[in-house]
């Protein structure tokens, strides 16, 4: 399990630009949060992490 967690952490680190874009979107609208408000940014971040993890495995 430890190796998998380390792989996920590296995947997240690889995707810092998409992570930042998602975080900025949430920060801009956190007082008026609603479902799917940052779906585009989240999907891009999710895809990046998934691709990074695939390369590691």
OpenMM code with the backbone's topology and positions (N, CA, C; nanometers):
from openmm import Vec3, app, unit

residues = "UNK UNK UNK UNK UNK UNK UNK UNK UNK UNK UNK UNK UNK UNK UNK UNK UNK UNK UNK UNK UNK UNK UNK UNK UNK UNK UNK UNK UNK UNK UNK UNK UNK UNK UNK UNK UNK UNK UNK UNK UNK UNK UNK UNK UNK UNK UNK UNK UNK UNK UNK UNK UNK UNK UNK UNK UNK".split()
positions = [
    Vec3(0.0824, -0.1201, 0.0000),
    Vec3(0.0000, 0.0000, 0.0000),
    Vec3(0.0859, 0.1252, 0.0000),
    Vec3(0.2004, 0.1237, 0.0668),
    Vec3(0.2858, 0.2408, 0.0743),
    Vec3(0.3373, 0.2850, -0.0605),
    Vec3(0.3742, 0.1893, -0.1460),
    Vec3(0.4237, 0.2239, -0.2792),
    Vec3(0.3139, 0.2882, -0.3622),
    Vec3(0.1931, 0.2389, -0.3480),
    Vec3(0.0814, 0.2952, -0.4239),
    Vec3(0.0536, 0.4383, -0.3790),
    Vec3(0.0547, 0.4600, -0.2507),
    Vec3(0.0318, 0.5947, -0.1979),
    Vec3(0.1409, 0.6896, -0.2447),
    Vec3(0.2650, 0.6424, -0.2455),
    Vec3(0.3759, 0.7248, -0.2939),
    Vec3(0.3578, 0.7570, -0.4412),
    Vec3(0.3086, 0.6628, -0.5183),
    Vec3(0.2846, 0.6850, -0.6606),
    Vec3(0.1762, 0.7904, -0.6816),
    Vec3(0.0720, 0.7838, -0.6011),
    Vec3(-0.0359, 0.8820, -0.6110),
    Vec3(0.0164, 1.0207, -0.5734),
    Vec3(0.0972, 1.0284, -0.4681),
    Vec3(0.1533, 1.1570, -0.4264),
    Vec3(0.2404, 1.2160, -0.5371),
    Vec3(0.3203, 1.1331, -0.6032),
    Vec3(0.4020, 1.1817, -0.7144),
    Vec3(0.3142, 1.2263, -0.8302),
    Vec3(0.2045, 1.1549, -0.8536),
    Vec3(0.1112, 1.1939, -0.9591),
    Vec3(0.0508, 1.3300, -0.9338),
    Vec3(0.0137, 1.3546, -0.8090),
    Vec3(-0.0426, 1.4849, -0.7723),
    Vec3(0.0630, 1.5937, -0.7895),
    Vec3(0.1854, 1.5660, -0.7487),
    Vec3(0.2935, 1.6641, -0.7613),
    Vec3(0.3222, 1.6955, -0.9072),
    Vec3(0.3095, 1.5971, -0.9933),
    Vec3(0.3314, 1.6155, -1.1371),
    Vec3(0.2292, 1.7111, -1.1969),
    Vec3(0.1136, 1.7178, -1.1359),
    Vec3(0.0017, 1.7947, -1.1916),
    Vec3(-0.0197, 1.9267, -1.1177),
    Vec3(0.0875, 1.9923, -1.0821),
    Vec3(0.0747, 2.1135, -1.0008),
    Vec3(-0.0011, 2.2257, -1.0713),
    Vec3(0.0138, 2.2373, -1.2024),
    Vec3(-0.0555, 2.3474, -1.2715),
    Vec3(-0.2066, 2.3249, -1.2754),
    Vec3(-0.2501, 2.2001, -1.3005),
    Vec3(-0.3943, 2.1743, -1.3014),
    Vec3(-0.4506, 2.1771, -1.1600),
    Vec3(-0.3692, 2.1360, -1.0631),
    Vec3(-0.4094, 2.1433, -0.9232),
    Vec3(-0.4304, 2.2896, -0.8830),
    Vec3(-0.3381, 2.3741, -0.9232),
    Vec3(-0.3478, 2.5174, -0.8904),
    Vec3(-0.4705, 2.5802, -0.9556),
    Vec3(-0.4980, 2.5432, -1.0791),
    Vec3(-0.6155, 2.5982, -1.1486),
    Vec3(-0.7440, 2.5583, -1.0766),
    Vec3(-0.7508, 2.4331, -1.0329),
    Vec3(-0.8688, 2.3864, -0.9582),
    Vec3(-0.8793, 2.4609, -0.8253),
    Vec3(-0.7691, 2.4729, -0.7533),
    Vec3(-0.7696, 2.5439, -0.6260),
    Vec3(-0.8101, 2.6898, -0.6401),
    Vec3(-0.7620, 2.7545, -0.7452),
    Vec3(-0.7988, 2.8947, -0.7683),
    Vec3(-0.9474, 2.9083, -0.7983),
    Vec3(-1.0013, 2.8138, -0.8742),
    Vec3(-1.1446, 2.8166, -0.9045),
    Vec3(-1.2264, 2.8039, -0.7765),
    Vec3(-1.1888, 2.7095, -0.6924),
    Vec3(-1.2607, 2.6901, -0.5657),
    Vec3(-1.2469, 2.8144, -0.4778),
    Vec3(-1.1272, 2.8689, -0.4702),
    Vec3(-1.1034, 2.9865, -0.3856),
    Vec3(-1.1844, 3.1081, -0.4320),
    Vec3(-1.2004, 3.1232, -0.5626),
    Vec3(-1.2769, 3.2373, -0.6154),
    Vec3(-1.4229, 3.2315, -0.5729),
    Vec3(-1.4775, 3.1120, -0.5586),
    Vec3(-1.6223, 3.0987, -0.5386),
    Vec3(-1.6600, 3.0219, -0.4131),
    Vec3(-1.5688, 3.0100, -0.3174),
    Vec3(-1.5975, 2.9229, -0.2032),
    Vec3(-1.7171, 2.9676, -0.1207),
    Vec3(-1.7480, 3.0951, -0.1200),
    Vec3(-1.8628, 3.1421, -0.0424),
    Vec3(-1.9951, 3.1094, -0.1109),
    Vec3(-1.9881, 3.0826, -0.2389),
    Vec3(-2.1082, 3.0480, -0.3160),
    Vec3(-2.0889, 2.9106, -0.3800),
    Vec3(-2.0361, 2.8177, -0.3029),
    Vec3(-2.0044, 2.6850, -0.3558),
    Vec3(-2.1315, 2.6096, -0.3950),
    Vec3(-2.1220, 2.5404, -0.5060),
    Vec3(-2.2310, 2.4547, -0.5506),
    Vec3(-2.1728, 2.3402, -0.6340),
    Vec3(-2.2494, 2.2376, -0.6465),
    Vec3(-2.2039, 2.1178, -0.7170),
    Vec3(-2.1591, 2.1546, -0.8590),
    Vec3(-2.0475, 2.0983, -0.8979),
    Vec3(-1.9922, 2.1128, -1.0328),
    Vec3(-1.9481, 2.2542, -1.0685),
    Vec3(-1.9270, 2.3411, -0.9685),
    Vec3(-1.8880, 2.4782, -1.0005),
    Vec3(-1.7495, 2.4851, -1.0648),
    Vec3(-1.6647, 2.3901, -1.0357),
    Vec3(-1.5303, 2.3869, -1.0938),
    Vec3(-1.5066, 2.2528, -1.1636),
    Vec3(-1.6104, 2.1998, -1.2241),
    Vec3(-1.6035, 2.0660, -1.2846),
    Vec3(-1.4978, 2.0580, -1.3938),
    Vec3(-1.4866, 2.1617, -1.4755),
    Vec3(-1.3883, 2.1600, -1.5843),
    Vec3(-1.2467, 2.1507, -1.5283),
    Vec3(-1.2173, 2.2308, -1.4272),
    Vec3(-1.0850, 2.2311, -1.3658),
    Vec3(-1.0583, 2.1000, -1.2925),
    Vec3(-1.1604, 2.0481, -1.2226),
    Vec3(-1.1435, 1.9222, -1.1516),
    Vec3(-1.1184, 1.8078, -1.2491),
    Vec3(-1.1941, 1.8034, -1.3579),
    Vec3(-1.1756, 1.6975, -1.4573),
    Vec3(-1.0353, 1.6996, -1.5168),
    Vec3(-0.9832, 1.8191, -1.5434),
    Vec3(-0.8472, 1.8300, -1.5975),
    Vec3(-0.7452, 1.7798, -1.4953),
    Vec3(-0.7625, 1.8146, -1.3691),
    Vec3(-0.6731, 1.7687, -1.2633),
    Vec3(-0.6818, 1.6177, -1.2473),
    Vec3(-0.8017, 1.5652, -1.2439),
    Vec3(-0.8231, 1.4212, -1.2300),
    Vec3(-0.7575, 1.3438, -1.3438),
    Vec3(-0.7769, 1.3914, -1.4651),
    Vec3(-0.7180, 1.3250, -1.5815),
    Vec3(-0.5655, 1.3262, -1.5733),
    Vec3(-0.5094, 1.4392, -1.5334),
    Vec3(-0.3643, 1.4518, -1.5205),
    Vec3(-0.3100, 1.3521, -1.4180),
    Vec3(-0.3744, 1.3439, -1.3021),
    Vec3(-0.3287, 1.2519, -1.1972),
    Vec3(-0.3411, 1.1074, -1.2444),
    Vec3(-0.4512, 1.0746, -1.3094),
    Vec3(-0.4698, 0.9384, -1.3586),
    Vec3(-0.3617, 0.9011, -1.4601),
    Vec3(-0.3305, 0.9928, -1.5483),
    Vec3(-0.2257, 0.9664, -1.6479),
    Vec3(-0.0888, 0.9525, -1.5814),
    Vec3(-0.0620, 1.0355, -1.4829),
    Vec3(0.0662, 1.0292, -1.4120),
    Vec3(0.0806, 0.8968, -1.3377),
    Vec3(-0.0275, 0.8502, -1.2771),
    Vec3(-0.0233, 0.7238, -1.2048),
    Vec3(-0.0062, 0.6062, -1.3020),
    Vec3(-0.0728, 0.6118, -1.4143),
    Vec3(-0.0590, 0.5053, -1.5145),
    Vec3(0.0865, 0.4909, -1.5573),
    Vec3(0.1549, 0.6023, -1.5763),
    Vec3(0.2959, 0.5989, -1.6186),
    Vec3(0.3837, 0.5375, -1.5114),
    Vec3(0.3474, 0.5555, -1.3863),
    Vec3(0.4267, 0.5024, -1.2752),
    Vec3(0.4051, 0.3519, -1.2565),
    Vec3(0.2864, 0.3025, -1.2898),
    Vec3(0.2549, 0.1610, -1.2704),
    Vec3(0.2888, 0.0899, -1.3950),
] * unit.nanometer
topology = app.Topology()
chain = topology.addChain("A")
for resn in residues:
    res = topology.addResidue(resn, chain)
    for name in ("N", "CA", "C"):
        topology.addAtom(name, app.Element.getBySymbol(name[0]), res)
